[in-house]
Amino acid sequence: KLKDLLVAISWADLSRTYFGKSNSWLYHKMDGRDGNGKPTEFTEEETEQLRNALFDLSSRIRIAAENI
């Protein structure tokens, strides 16, 4: 679902800023496998948190673009 954004966003920064977690935590969640290769997925709460993080980031980008 996020394929077209994978190289455009600093996922490490997003993970630290919005989740307080390491970038590997977020990559594992997005990949569907934890550090031990076991299946993992976002909880409903984490999904909502990611959605809100992307909304916030998009808003910040729009504001920056409008101020150029």
MIKE-266679 format. One record per residue (C-alpha): x, y, z; residue in one letter. Coordinates in pm, whole numbers. Example, Ala and Ser with C-alpha at 12.3 -4.5 7.8 and 13.67 -1.06 7.14 Angstrom:
BEGIN
px / py / pz / type
1230 / -450 / 780 / A
1367 / -106 / 714 / S
END
This chain:
BEGIN
px / py / pz / type
0 / 0 / 0 / K
295 / 234 / 59 / L
506 / 116 / -235 / K
524 / 454 / -412 / D
643 / 625 / -91 / L
914 / 382 / 17 / L
1210 / 583 / -115 / V
1054 / 928 / -63 / A
1013 / 918 / 314 / I
1267 / 888 / 593 / S
1110 / 588 / 762 / W
1374 / 596 / 1035 / A
1273 / 951 / 1126 / D
903 / 866 / 1104 / L
953 / 567 / 1331 / S
1143 / 769 / 1593 / R
922 / 1078 / 1574 / T
577 / 922 / 1568 / Y
630 / 585 / 1737 / F
939 / 633 / 1954 / G
1075 / 311 / 1803 / K
1378 / 211 / 1597 / S
1371 / 212 / 1220 / N
1414 / -167 / 1220 / S
1092 / -200 / 1422 / W
900 / -13 / 1154 / L
1068 / -198 / 867 / Y
981 / -531 / 1028 / H
619 / -424 / 1075 / K
596 / -311 / 714 / M
764 / -631 / 592 / D
536 / -852 / 802 / G
825 / -1034 / 972 / R
987 / -953 / 1305 / D
1361 / -970 / 1373 / G
1336 / -1345 / 1428 / N
1147 / -1407 / 1105 / G
814 / -1460 / 1279 / K
499 / -1303 / 1130 / P
409 / -963 / 1266 / T
167 / -690 / 1173 / E
51 / -352 / 1290 / F
-206 / -349 / 1565 / T
-519 / -142 / 1502 / E
-372 / 129 / 1723 / E
-39 / 126 / 1535 / E
-222 / 137 / 1201 / T
-412 / 445 / 1315 / E
-89 / 598 / 1447 / Q
82 / 539 / 1109 / L
-217 / 686 / 926 / R
-203 / 998 / 1144 / N
174 / 1025 / 1102 / A
135 / 1023 / 723 / L
-145 / 1281 / 744 / F
75 / 1503 / 962 / D
372 / 1462 / 731 / L
160 / 1543 / 425 / S
28 / 1853 / 597 / S
381 / 1967 / 685 / R
492 / 1914 / 324 / I
193 / 2111 / 190 / R
264 / 2401 / 428 / I
631 / 2406 / 326 / A
535 / 2401 / -44 / A
289 / 2687 / 3 / E
557 / 2896 / 173 / N
805 / 2871 / -113 / I
END
